[in-house]
């Protein structure tokens, strides 16, 4: 009797997985729209201006490097820092984005750690000087 219930449960679970999987899966277009939204949010987080450096790979295998000079609703502009050439890029065209700037919090953390290092070095040197050598 137990074997009968276990087999019936197993059949129901397998049938549910087979029937429900196509309904849950997203289409390619839906995935691309979702990714474009993530790219747009990432570009907004990086910001605009010469300090907003990025490296992009587009779906047509083009590589761009520069800074984001402006960001709009449907596209953004990447300007090459060396040549000054501006390229407008639609969010769905982007395959990967790498930002080269650090957040404000990261810079504050780096500054605090550097400050602590300087204070510790000064204390160590003062101790060495008072004891007559290290």
Legacy VTK file of the C-alpha trace (Angstrom):
# vtk DataFile Version 3.0
C-alpha trace
ASCII
DATASET POLYDATA
POINTS 134 float
0.000 0.000 0.000
2.858 2.353 0.863
4.522 1.656 -2.500
1.276 2.521 -4.259
1.019 5.934 -2.534
4.693 6.730 -3.123
4.440 5.865 -6.832
1.271 7.917 -7.206
2.939 10.882 -5.470
5.984 10.556 -7.695
3.840 10.461 -10.852
1.919 13.562 -9.752
5.150 15.459 -8.976
6.746 14.558 -12.305
3.589 15.509 -14.202
3.433 18.827 -12.349
7.076 19.621 -13.190
6.584 18.807 -16.862
3.390 20.842 -17.216
4.391 23.820 -15.053
7.920 24.395 -16.399
6.916 26.011 -19.735
4.491 28.339 -17.965
7.188 29.606 -15.595
9.970 30.090 -18.171
10.388 33.570 -19.610
10.695 34.221 -23.291
13.917 35.603 -24.761
12.293 38.991 -25.346
11.179 39.199 -21.714
14.693 38.361 -20.518
16.202 41.031 -22.789
13.749 43.659 -21.524
14.556 42.725 -17.920
18.309 42.912 -18.605
17.909 46.303 -20.318
16.197 47.536 -17.147
19.143 46.308 -15.081
21.572 48.054 -17.440
19.584 51.282 -17.128
19.674 51.048 -13.322
23.421 50.356 -13.396
24.090 53.342 -15.658
22.005 55.546 -13.353
24.054 54.313 -10.383
27.366 55.080 -12.126
26.180 58.582 -12.992
27.376 60.980 -15.667
30.479 63.071 -16.209
34.189 62.476 -16.786
34.502 60.484 -13.546
31.767 58.018 -14.634
34.117 55.724 -16.582
32.729 52.566 -18.219
33.740 49.699 -20.490
30.926 48.269 -22.609
30.452 45.236 -24.800
27.501 45.480 -27.142
25.441 42.661 -28.627
27.046 43.257 -32.041
30.476 42.542 -30.404
31.495 46.223 -30.458
33.558 47.399 -27.483
33.308 50.949 -26.150
35.353 52.643 -23.461
34.967 56.130 -22.073
32.682 58.039 -19.759
28.934 58.505 -19.667
28.258 62.059 -20.791
24.452 61.812 -20.615
21.811 59.237 -19.758
18.254 59.352 -21.031
15.085 57.287 -20.871
15.889 54.977 -23.809
19.636 55.443 -24.350
22.837 56.930 -22.990
25.904 58.550 -24.531
29.442 57.204 -24.061
32.197 59.678 -24.881
35.727 58.470 -25.564
38.007 60.468 -23.254
40.937 60.389 -25.690
39.215 61.298 -28.955
36.079 63.031 -27.689
33.862 60.939 -30.003
30.368 60.498 -28.543
28.409 57.300 -29.215
24.724 56.931 -28.406
23.879 53.469 -27.077
20.372 52.073 -26.544
20.013 50.080 -23.318
18.930 46.851 -25.111
22.133 46.918 -27.235
24.360 46.434 -24.162
25.699 42.983 -23.367
28.026 43.845 -20.440
28.907 46.994 -18.481
31.899 47.524 -16.229
32.102 50.761 -14.270
35.530 51.975 -13.144
34.461 54.417 -10.480
34.161 53.828 -6.754
31.206 54.891 -4.668
31.418 57.677 -2.111
31.314 55.139 0.714
34.263 53.242 -0.758
36.344 56.438 -0.934
35.458 57.285 2.683
36.493 53.789 3.783
39.804 54.055 1.916
40.446 57.459 3.521
39.696 56.182 7.030
41.977 53.156 6.598
44.776 55.354 5.229
44.356 57.740 8.172
44.554 54.901 10.687
47.699 53.630 8.953
49.369 57.051 9.184
48.511 57.351 12.892
49.856 53.850 13.636
53.058 54.599 11.709
53.543 57.847 13.639
53.025 56.045 16.962
55.493 53.323 15.972
58.145 55.855 14.919
57.643 57.854 18.139
58.072 54.690 20.212
61.249 53.800 18.308
62.641 57.292 18.831
61.931 57.257 22.598
63.456 53.803 23.131
66.615 54.628 21.229
66.112 52.472 18.158
63.969 49.606 16.938
LINES 1 135
134 0 1 2 3 4 5 6 7 8 9 10 11 12 13 14 15 16 17 18 19 20 21 22 23 24 25 26 27 28 29 30 31 32 33 34 35 36 37 38 39 40 41 42 43 44 45 46 47 48 49 50 51 52 53 54 55 56 57 58 59 60 61 62 63 64 65 66 67 68 69 70 71 72 73 74 75 76 77 78 79 80 81 82 83 84 85 86 87 88 89 90 91 92 93 94 95 96 97 98 99 100 101 102 103 104 105 106 107 108 109 110 111 112 113 114 115 116 117 118 119 120 121 122 123 124 125 126 127 128 129 130 131 132 133
